[in-house]
């Protein structure tokens, strides 16, 4: 499944395995694309999600809101792999110590 927002550089592609979805996100996540990220991470029947945000170049308050909604939907089964930019935004917003946020890899 591939969700495209208004930004042609944005993509959120989900792959379901069992009851878990892994979503690879690229480009800018903002008010025009955050809903597409959320939709890609919430297909029917899944009970957990991994968001690979390592290729995200911009992340705003709408993107933060989408992450919070996902953390509420998957309280013990959300995993977020951030890019450096995403990590910085989450740190500044006070969300840098969330249990779903994984350490930077590289």
Wavefront OBJ file of the C-alpha trace (Angstrom):
o trace
v 0.000 0.000 0.000
v 1.349 3.412 -0.924
v -0.098 6.692 0.284
v 0.798 9.849 -1.591
v 0.164 13.314 -0.193
v 0.277 16.680 -1.927
v 4.097 16.694 -1.901
v 5.520 14.617 -4.774
v 8.661 13.859 -2.729
v 6.612 12.311 0.111
v 5.793 8.639 0.288
v 4.552 6.326 3.036
v 4.687 2.711 1.949
v 3.373 0.044 4.286
v 4.082 -3.685 4.327
v 1.931 -5.910 6.544
v 3.372 -9.076 8.083
v 0.944 -10.885 10.351
v -0.625 -8.311 12.656
v 2.143 -5.702 12.237
v 2.762 -3.057 9.595
v 6.125 -1.542 8.721
v 5.844 1.864 7.080
v 8.780 3.415 5.261
v 8.383 7.182 4.986
v 10.385 9.539 2.781
v 10.326 13.285 2.221
v 8.425 15.906 4.184
v 5.792 15.034 6.767
v 3.623 18.097 7.342
v -0.037 19.093 7.418
v -0.529 17.958 3.818
v 1.009 14.489 4.324
v 0.607 13.578 8.019
v -2.800 11.965 7.466
v -1.322 9.765 4.724
v 1.360 8.610 7.165
v -1.321 7.777 9.742
v -3.450 5.913 7.176
v -0.479 3.876 5.953
v 0.255 2.846 9.562
v -3.321 1.797 10.380
v -4.534 -0.756 7.841
v -7.315 -3.072 9.044
v -6.261 -5.925 11.306
v -2.892 -4.658 12.528
v -2.084 -4.358 16.222
v 1.397 -2.889 15.930
v 3.448 -0.595 13.725
v 7.040 0.220 12.922
v 7.671 3.600 11.322
v 10.947 3.982 9.485
v 11.414 7.750 9.368
v 15.135 7.695 8.580
v 14.544 9.244 5.125
v 12.273 12.041 6.432
v 13.644 15.512 5.679
v 11.007 17.679 7.415
v 8.730 16.947 10.378
v 6.268 19.504 11.786
v 3.536 19.707 14.434
v 1.030 17.834 12.235
v 3.548 14.993 11.984
v 4.008 15.027 15.772
v 0.230 14.817 16.171
v 0.111 11.798 13.834
v 2.792 10.083 15.941
v 0.893 10.780 19.157
v -2.272 9.323 17.615
v -0.318 6.220 16.605
v 1.172 5.897 20.110
v -2.365 6.007 21.518
v -3.588 3.424 19.004
v -0.615 1.078 19.581
v 0.326 1.797 23.226
v 2.755 -1.107 23.580
v 3.544 -1.978 19.996
v 4.762 1.174 18.223
v 8.377 1.506 17.140
v 9.774 4.655 15.507
v 13.150 4.770 13.754
v 13.907 8.510 13.417
v 16.095 10.490 11.083
v 18.360 13.048 12.751
v 15.880 15.794 11.891
v 12.932 13.863 13.301
v 14.920 13.107 16.462
v 15.738 16.796 16.907
v 12.084 17.853 16.497
v 10.919 15.203 18.969
v 13.630 16.203 21.467
v 12.627 19.870 21.228
v 8.944 18.996 21.623
v 9.626 16.973 24.783
v 8.981 13.582 23.171
v 12.597 12.449 22.893
v 12.315 9.981 25.773
v 9.235 8.081 24.600
v 9.500 4.279 24.833
v 8.496 3.894 21.174
v 11.395 6.045 19.930
v 14.465 3.978 19.014
v 18.035 5.230 19.189
v 19.525 6.708 16.034
v 21.293 4.094 13.939
v 24.322 5.658 12.385
l 1 2 3 4 5 6 7 8 9 10 11 12 13 14 15 16 17 18 19 20 21 22 23 24 25 26 27 28 29 30 31 32 33 34 35 36 37 38 39 40 41 42 43 44 45 46 47 48 49 50 51 52 53 54 55 56 57 58 59 60 61 62 63 64 65 66 67 68 69 70 71 72 73 74 75 76 77 78 79 80 81 82 83 84 85 86 87 88 89 90 91 92 93 94 95 96 97 98 99 100 101 102 103 104 105 106
